[in-house]
Every structure is written in C-alpha cells, then in structure tokens.
Amino acid sequence: MADAFRPTTARPGDFDAYWGRVLQELDGTPLAPEVEELPLRETAFCTAYTVRYTGIGPYRLFGYLSVPKGEGPFPAIISLPGYQSVVEVIPQGEANEKRGRYLVFSPAARGQRNADRPYAAPFPGIFTEGIEDPEGYLFRGIVADCCRAVDCVLSRPEVDRSRVAGVVLNDLPLLTAALRSGLTHLIASPSFFYGAMDRAARTEEYPLEEINDYLRVHPDRREAVARTLSYFDPLFFAPSVRVPALLWGTPAALAPITGAMQGPAEVRESAHSSYKDGLYREEWLSRQMGFEEAILPAHWQKKGV
C-alpha cells in the first residue's frame, strides 16, 4: 500500500443490519463441539485435539486445538484463516514450543481442508465465490466462521479470557474483533478488503487479482462486486474495535482505520524479512500477554546471536 492510498469505498446504508443478521443466525446455531485427542500431535508440553463444531448454514467446521500441560487458565492464540487451503496445528515457521505457553486454536473456515464438505474452496477462486451478491458471498460465511472460532475457544475452561489474541496477516482479525466480543488483542494486515476495488486496479497479486479475473469475465457486474466488497471493508468495522492492535502496513495508508479505532493501535511497516517481521510480531504479542520474553523458533534464535 502506497502512502497516498485512500479508499473510495462507500459504507452501505444497511451495513449494521447486514452484519446483525449474520450474528443473529450465528447465535441461533448451536456450537455442537466434538473434541477428540490427537496423540500424533501431542508433545511433552501440550495435549492436542481435533475439534468439529458448527457455523452458520449450518456448516460443520474444523480446528486444531493445543492445550498446555499444567495448571491453567492459559492465554489463547486463535490463528485465524489465511488465503490457503490447508490449516496447520501451528502456523508454519512458528515455534512449536508456543503450544506449551498458549492455548492455540487453528480453525479451518468453510472450504479449507477438513472443513471442505460439502464445499471445497478453489485457490484462486475463493475470494470471488458468490461475490455478485452480499447475501451469497462466501466470505459472509468465513467471517462468521471466525466469530464462531472465538465462541469455540471461549467455551474451553482452560482459557484465560483476559488474554485472547486473534492473529493472521489479513483483515479477518479486525472484522472478528469488531463483531464478536472475546478477543482482547489482535494482529492483522488489512490486505484483503481495505479499499479492495481501488487496490485491485493497481495489482496483479492474489487474492485481489481474483477481482480482476472475475471482472474480465463479467464486466457488467462491477457495480455489484463493489457493493458486496463494501460490506467487508475494515474501515467500517474500525469504530467497533476496542482492543490493542498491531497492524502491518504504512501509517499514512492505514490512518483512516487507526483513526477510527477505539483501542490503541500500532502500525508497523514490513521490513520485508520474515525474521525481522516475525520477531517483532512475537515480541509484541508476548508483551501484550504479560511475558518478558517471546518464544522463538530455533533458527531465529541462532540468527539473533
């Protein structure tokens, strides 16, 4: 995102009503969790489980749950879904030992592996599935799935409800924190829906390139696509975000979002280094959760020597 970027998205007049209906449907859907131990992913410091639970539709969802051994309650990290088909027990490249400090939940949204019946999401293709109609847009369900992941974590007695972070480098933590109480911290990068139509015109990178692909085939649907995406722009969720946040981007580009947020927000520009960015992210989260030191993967520890 360039410093001069300013989205031209207009807030829908029925924005609140749209999301109110989603949450009403979610609240009327029983969680119905089924939890099974997963010995293959157990360690000396945590017990692993698979969890199946229900989102709107109804649609059966899936997640990997890791609970530290010892006496809780434990702070929790919810690794919200990214633009990928497979969800892992802990995001690739992160220290497995974090599962001994935090309760870690890695939920699969509808269409992702293990939550792909009856719908298996295409990549690319997931970003524009049903995009011509906000009621049928796939991300309506995916955002609800993120809210349901919060419900699932908060149903666990091992969780310290004063320390629950939603983390992934896209917009979903912002949207989730705005819609569902329960998250106390978030790490996000407004890279999917923030001024999506404006930014799609300036990129060939996925997932935004999906918009361009779609409009090349359906040029007559541009207005409908813009309308659907406007319901998901984090700018319109920002006034409802009241928790500490670490956002990745440039301060000028994200100023409309951070200026509207009700909680403290730090903006961090990427160093274009998985080590430097990852180190900052882990140290920020550790401080927010009340720990003096971050748990880092071994290859980062060697690099820092």
N, C-alpha and C positions, 0 to 999 in steps of 0.2 A: 504494500500500500504506500503510495507516494504521500508526502506531507500535505500536498494540495488537495487530496481526495476529500470530497464532500458528497455524501449520498443524496440523491434526488428522490428517494422513496417517500411516498405519501402514506401516512398512517391510515389504515382503513377505519371507516366510521364505526364499524361493528367489531373492532379488534377485541375489546374486552368480552363481548358477547360470544365471539367465536371461541376464545380460549376458556370461557366459563362453561360452555357446552362440553368441551373436551374434558375438563376436570370433573364435571358432573357425571359424565359417562364413566370416567375412571373411578370415582368414588363409589359408583354403583356396581363396580365389577369386583367380586371377591378376589383377594390375592391368591388364595388356594396354593400355598407353597408346598412343594415336595422336596425334601432335603435328603441327600444320600452322601455318605462318606466316600471320598475318593483317595484310597490308600496310595495310589501311584504318585500322587502329588503332595503327599504328606512329608513333612520334614521333622527334624528334631525340635524345631521351634514353632511349628504350626500344624494344625489339622486342616485338611482340605475337604471341600464338599462340592457337589453339583447341586444347583437349585433350579427347580422349574416352578414357574409362577405365571399368573395370568394378567395380561394387559387388555386394553380396550379391543373390542371386536365381537366376542372375546378372541384373544390370540395368546397361545401358550409361548412363554418366553423362557430364557435360559440364562444362567450365570454361574461363574466360578466364585466360590467363597473360601477365603482363607482366614482362619481364626487363630490368633496366637495362643500358645500353650501358657498356662499360668493363670493368675488371678486377674480378672478384668475389673471394671469395663475398660475397653480399648478404644483409642481413636480410630476412626474409619476413613478409608480412601475408597471412593467409588470411581473406577476408571471408566468413564462414560464412552459410548461407542465412537469410533473413528470411521473414516472413509476406507473401509477394508472389510473383507468377507469373514475373516477369522478373528475371534476373540481369544486371548491367551489368559492363563491364570494370573500373570502379572505382565504388564507391557514389556515387550522385547527391549533388552538393554538396561532395564532397571535391576537393582539389587534384589535378589530373591529373599535376602535377609529382612527386607522391609516387612515381609509377612509375619515376622516374629515381633514386630512393634505395633503394627496396624492391623486391624481387621480390613482385609482387602476384598472388594467385590468388583468383579469384572463382568458386567452384564452384556449379553448379546441382544441387540434390538431385532425386531422382526426383519427377516430376510437374511440375517447373518447366520453363520454356521451354528448348528444346534438349536437355532430358532428359525429354521428355514423350511418348516412345513406348516401350512401348505404353500408358502411363498418363499422362493429362493431369489435373493436380490442379485441382479447383474451389476458388474463393475467394469466399465461405466454403465450407467443406466439408472441406478438407484436414485440419483439426485433429481431426475425429471419424471419419475414414475407418478402418474396421475397429476402432473403439475398444472394441467389446464383447469383444475377445479380445486379450490382450497379445501372443500369437504372430502375430496377423494385423494388428496396429495399424500404420498407415502410418509412424508416427514411429520404430518399431523400425528400419525401413529407412533413414529420414532420418538418425537418429543414426549408424547405420553408415556412411552416405554422408559424414558429417562426418569420421569417423575415416579413411575412405578418402581424403578430400581431404588430410589430413595425410600419409598414405602417398605420395600423388602428389607433393606438394611436396618431401618428403624424398628422393624419387627423383631430383630435379634436382641436378646437380653445382654449379650456381651458388649454392646456398643455404648461408648461414652457419647451421649447425644450433644454434648457441648463442643465436640470436635469431630465434625463430619465434612470431609472435603470432596467436592466434585471436580474431577480433573480430566481434561483432554484438550488437545490443541485445535479446537474448533469452537463454534458458537454455543454448543449444547449446554455446557455448564452455566452460562449466563441465562439461557432460556429456562433451564431447570430451576435455578435458584429463584428466578422471578415468579415461577408458577407454583412451586412446592416449598413450603417451609420444611426445614430439616437440614439443609446444607448450611454449614457455618462458615465455610471458606470455599473459594473456587480458583481454579487456574484455567484460563481459556485463551483462545486466539480467534477473534471474530473474523473468520476466513471463509465461511460458507454463505451466510445470509446478509451480512452487512453491506448494504448498497449493492446487492448481487447483480442486478441488471446493469448498473454502471460499471462494475468491475468486470463482468463477463465480456463487455465490449472491449476491454483492454488486456485480455489474457487469452492464452491458448492452453492453460493448465487446468487439469481436472481437480475438483469436480465442476468448477464454473464453466469449463468448456462444454459440459453437457448441455448447458442452456443454449450455447451457440449451435451445437449439433441439432438440438431439438428445433430451434427456430429456422434452421436451414431447411428442414423438412416441413415445418408448419409455420411459415412466416405470418400467416393470418392470425395466429394465436398469441402474438407478442403482448397485447394488452391483457389477456387472460393470465399469461405467465407472470407478468409484472404484478398483477393483483394478488395472485397466490403467494408469491415470494414476499410481498409486503407484510403478510401476517407473521412472518418469521424473522424479520429484521431485528437484530438485538437492540437497535436504537430505541425501539418502542417497548422493550422489556426493561431497559436500564433503570427507569424510575422505581421499579419494584425490587431492585437488587439492593439489599441492605447489609450484605456480608463482605468481609475483606476479600479483595480480589487481586490476583496477579494476571495482567493481560499482556499478551505478546503483540507488538505492533509498534507504530511510531506515535509519540504523544500527540502530534498535531492531527493525525488521521483519526485517532480514537477519542479526541477531545469531546465530540458530541456525545459519545457513550459515557465516558467517565464524568463529564459534567452533569449528566442526568442521574447517575447512580447515587444511592443514598448511603452507601457504605464506603470505606476507604478503598481506593483503587490505585494500584501501582502499575505503570506501563513500562514494559521492558522491551527494548529493541533487540532483535535477534543478532547474535554475534556470528551467525551462520556457521556455528560449530556445535555439534551435538554434545560435546563435552562441556563447553562453556555455558551453553543454554541449559543443559541438563543439571549442571552443578548449581547454577543459580536457582533453578526451579526447586531442586531438592532442599537446598538450604533455606529458601523462603518458606516452604511448607513445614519443614522441621521447626523453624522458629515459631510459626503460627500455631503449631500443635504443642508447643511448650517444651521442645527438646533442644539442647545446646548443640548437638552435632547431628548432621544428616547421615543416613545410611547410604553409602555409595557403592556402586559396583566395583569389583576388584580392579578392572582396567582403568577406571577413573582415579582410584587411589594411587596407583603407580604413576599415573600421568601427573598427579599433583605433587609428587615428591620432588 
